[in-house]
Amino acid sequence: MKLQHTAVENLNQFSGYGDDFVRVNTEQHQGNVLVTASEVHVWRPLGFDDLTEADFSAVLAYKPEVILLGTGKTIRFPHPQLYSALAAAHIGLDVMDTGALCRTFNILTSENRKVVALIVHN
């Protein structure tokens, strides 16, 4: 799915997504990725069932206000124990399908919110 892309200077914005990829600005990324307003990285888990507490705890280093977790076409909720470090730090985790994540991330980053997007393909 192609998204209407409005270039915001020096900000990552999702411009498209599909079953196994997301497009950030003009660059397409396959597999699982971590995206902030300024960075894009491969994210460790091999898939949703491979998520660990360490995967979520590592995101604390980015000091986000909120974390978005995109789980493909279908919303899948991780066990609360996996993201307990986020709850302890009073950081919200919003789980949604990848399309909703892309749209939400674009809005939040354009408002200068500190958001981290985590995309895990099933």
DRENPA-242009 format. One record per residue: residue number from 1; z, y, x of N, C-alpha, C in turn. Coordinates in steps of 0.2 Angstrom, whole numbers. Layout:
REM residues N
NUM, Z, Y, X, Z, Y, X, Z, Y, X .
...
END
This chain:
REM residues 122
1, 0, -6, 4, 0, 0, 0, 0, 6, 4 .
2, -4, 11, 3, -5, 17, 7, 0, 22, 3 .
3, 4, 26, 7, 8, 31, 4, 5, 38, 6 .
4, 6, 42, 1, 4, 49, 3, 8, 52, 9 .
5, 4, 53, 14, 8, 55, 20, 7, 62, 21 .
6, 13, 66, 21, 14, 73, 23, 17, 73, 30 .
7, 13, 75, 35, 15, 76, 42, 21, 81, 42 .
8, 27, 79, 44, 32, 83, 46, 33, 83, 53 .
9, 33, 89, 56, 33, 90, 63, 38, 86, 66 .
10, 37, 82, 71, 42, 78, 75, 46, 73, 71 .
11, 44, 71, 65, 48, 66, 61, 44, 60, 60 .
12, 47, 54, 60, 43, 48, 58, 43, 48, 51 .
13, 38, 46, 48, 37, 45, 41, 33, 39, 39 .
14, 34, 35, 34, 31, 29, 33, 24, 32, 29 .
15, 19, 29, 31, 12, 31, 28, 9, 25, 25 .
16, 12, 19, 26, 9, 13, 22, 14, 7, 24 .
17, 12, 2, 20, 16, -5, 21, 12, -10, 17 .
18, 14, -16, 19, 11, -22, 17, 16, -28, 17 .
19, 13, -34, 16, 18, -40, 16, 21, -41, 23 .
20, 18, -39, 28, 21, -41, 35, 20, -35, 40 .
21, 19, -29, 37, 19, -23, 42, 21, -17, 38 .
22, 23, -12, 42, 24, -5, 40, 20, -1, 44 .
23, 18, 5, 42, 14, 10, 46, 19, 16, 46 .
24, 20, 18, 52, 24, 24, 53, 20, 29, 57 .
25, 19, 35, 53, 14, 40, 55, 7, 36, 55 .
26, 4, 36, 61, -2, 33, 61, -2, 26, 64 .
27, 4, 24, 66, 5, 17, 70, 7, 12, 66 .
28, 4, 6, 66, 6, 0, 62, 10, -4, 66 .
29, 16, -7, 63, 20, -11, 66, 21, -17, 62 .
30, 20, -23, 65, 21, -30, 63, 28, -32, 63 .
31, 30, -36, 59, 37, -39, 60, 43, -35, 58 .
32, 48, -36, 60, 55, -33, 59, 56, -27, 63 .
33, 57, -21, 60, 58, -15, 64, 64, -11, 62 .
34, 66, -7, 66, 71, -2, 65, 68, 5, 66 .
35, 69, 9, 61, 65, 16, 61, 70, 21, 60 .
36, 70, 27, 64, 74, 33, 63, 69, 38, 63 .
37, 72, 44, 62, 67, 50, 61, 63, 51, 68 .
38, 66, 49, 73, 62, 50, 80, 61, 44, 84 .
39, 63, 38, 81, 62, 32, 85, 59, 26, 81 .
40, 56, 21, 84, 54, 15, 81, 55, 9, 86 .
41, 59, 4, 84, 60, -1, 88, 59, -8, 85 .
42, 57, -13, 88, 58, -20, 86, 65, -21, 84 .
43, 66, -25, 78, 73, -26, 76, 74, -34, 77 .
44, 79, -36, 80, 80, -43, 82, 79, -49, 77 .
45, 82, -48, 71, 82, -54, 67, 75, -57, 66 .
46, 74, -64, 66, 68, -67, 65, 66, -67, 58 .
47, 70, -66, 53, 69, -65, 46, 76, -64, 42 .
48, 76, -63, 36, 82, -62, 32, 87, -67, 33 .
49, 86, -73, 34, 91, -78, 35, 94, -78, 42 .
50, 91, -75, 46, 93, -74, 53, 98, -68, 54 .
51, 99, -64, 49, 103, -58, 50, 110, -60, 52 .
52, 113, -56, 57, 120, -57, 59, 124, -51, 59 .
53, 131, -51, 59, 135, -46, 60, 133, -41, 65 .
54, 131, -44, 71, 129, -40, 77, 123, -35, 75 .
55, 118, -38, 71, 112, -34, 69, 114, -28, 66 .
56, 119, -28, 61, 121, -22, 58, 126, -18, 62 .
57, 130, -21, 66, 135, -17, 70, 131, -13, 75 .
58, 125, -15, 78, 122, -12, 83, 119, -5, 80 .
59, 118, -5, 74, 115, 1, 71, 120, 7, 71 .
60, 126, 6, 72, 131, 11, 72, 130, 16, 78 .
61, 127, 13, 83, 125, 18, 89, 121, 24, 87 .
62, 117, 23, 81, 113, 29, 79, 116, 34, 75 .
63, 123, 33, 74, 127, 37, 70, 124, 39, 63 .
64, 121, 35, 59, 118, 36, 53, 123, 38, 47 .
65, 120, 42, 43, 124, 44, 36, 123, 38, 32 .
66, 117, 35, 32, 115, 30, 27, 110, 25, 31 .
67, 111, 19, 29, 106, 14, 31, 102, 11, 26 .
68, 96, 10, 26, 91, 7, 21, 89, 1, 24 .
69, 90, -5, 20, 87, -11, 22, 82, -13, 17 .
70, 76, -14, 19, 70, -16, 16, 69, -24, 17 .
71, 68, -27, 11, 68, -35, 12, 61, -38, 9 .
72, 56, -34, 10, 49, -36, 8, 48, -35, 0 .
73, 44, -39, -3, 43, -38, -10, 49, -39, -15 .
74, 53, -43, -13, 59, -45, -17, 65, -43, -13 .
75, 70, -40, -17, 76, -38, -15, 81, -44, -14 .
76, 83, -44, -8, 88, -49, -6, 94, -46, -3 .
77, 100, -47, -5, 106, -44, -3, 109, -48, 2 .
78, 111, -46, 8, 115, -49, 13, 122, -50, 11 .
79, 125, -55, 14, 132, -56, 12, 136, -50, 15 .
80, 141, -48, 11, 145, -42, 13, 148, -43, 20 .
81, 150, -49, 22, 153, -50, 29, 148, -47, 34 .
82, 142, -48, 33, 137, -46, 38, 137, -39, 40 .
83, 139, -35, 35, 139, -27, 36, 145, -24, 35 .
84, 151, -28, 36, 157, -26, 36, 159, -20, 40 .
85, 156, -20, 46, 157, -14, 51, 154, -8, 48 .
86, 149, -8, 45, 146, -2, 42, 151, 1, 36 .
87, 154, -4, 32, 159, -2, 27, 165, 1, 30 .
88, 167, -2, 36, 173, 1, 39, 172, 8, 42 .
89, 166, 9, 44, 164, 16, 47, 162, 21, 41 .
90, 162, 19, 35, 161, 23, 29, 153, 25, 29 .
91, 149, 20, 31, 142, 21, 31, 139, 16, 26 .
92, 135, 19, 21, 132, 16, 16, 126, 12, 18 .
93, 125, 6, 15, 120, 1, 16, 116, 1, 9 .
94, 110, 3, 8, 106, 3, 2, 101, -2, 3 .
95, 101, -8, -1, 96, -13, 0, 91, -12, -6 .
96, 84, -13, -4, 79, -12, -8, 73, -15, -6 .
97, 67, -15, -10, 61, -18, -8, 58, -13, -3 .
98, 53, -16, 1, 51, -12, 7, 47, -5, 4 .
99, 44, -6, -1, 40, 0, -4, 45, 6, -5 .
100, 51, 4, -9, 56, 9, -11, 59, 12, -4 .
101, 60, 7, 1, 63, 10, 7, 58, 15, 10 .
102, 52, 14, 10, 47, 19, 13, 48, 25, 10 .
103, 48, 25, 3, 48, 32, 0, 54, 35, 0 .
104, 60, 31, 0, 67, 34, 1, 68, 37, 8 .
105, 66, 34, 13, 66, 36, 20, 62, 42, 21 .
106, 56, 43, 18, 52, 49, 19, 56, 55, 16 .
107, 59, 54, 10, 63, 59, 7, 69, 61, 11 .
108, 73, 57, 13, 79, 58, 16, 78, 61, 23 .
109, 73, 59, 27, 71, 62, 33, 68, 69, 32 .
110, 65, 70, 27, 62, 77, 26, 68, 82, 24 .
111, 73, 79, 22, 79, 83, 20, 84, 84, 26 .
112, 82, 81, 32, 86, 81, 38, 92, 77, 38 .
113, 92, 72, 34, 97, 67, 34, 97, 62, 39 .
114, 102, 60, 42, 103, 55, 47, 102, 48, 44 .
115, 96, 45, 44, 95, 39, 40, 92, 34, 45 .
116, 94, 27, 45, 91, 22, 48, 88, 17, 43 .
117, 81, 15, 44, 78, 11, 40, 77, 4, 44 .
118, 79, -1, 41, 79, -8, 44, 74, -12, 39 .
119, 69, -15, 42, 64, -19, 38, 64, -26, 41 .
120, 66, -30, 36, 65, -37, 38, 61, -41, 33 .
121, 56, -44, 36, 51, -48, 32, 53, -55, 31 .
122, 53, -57, 25, 55, -64, 23, 51, -69, 27 .
END
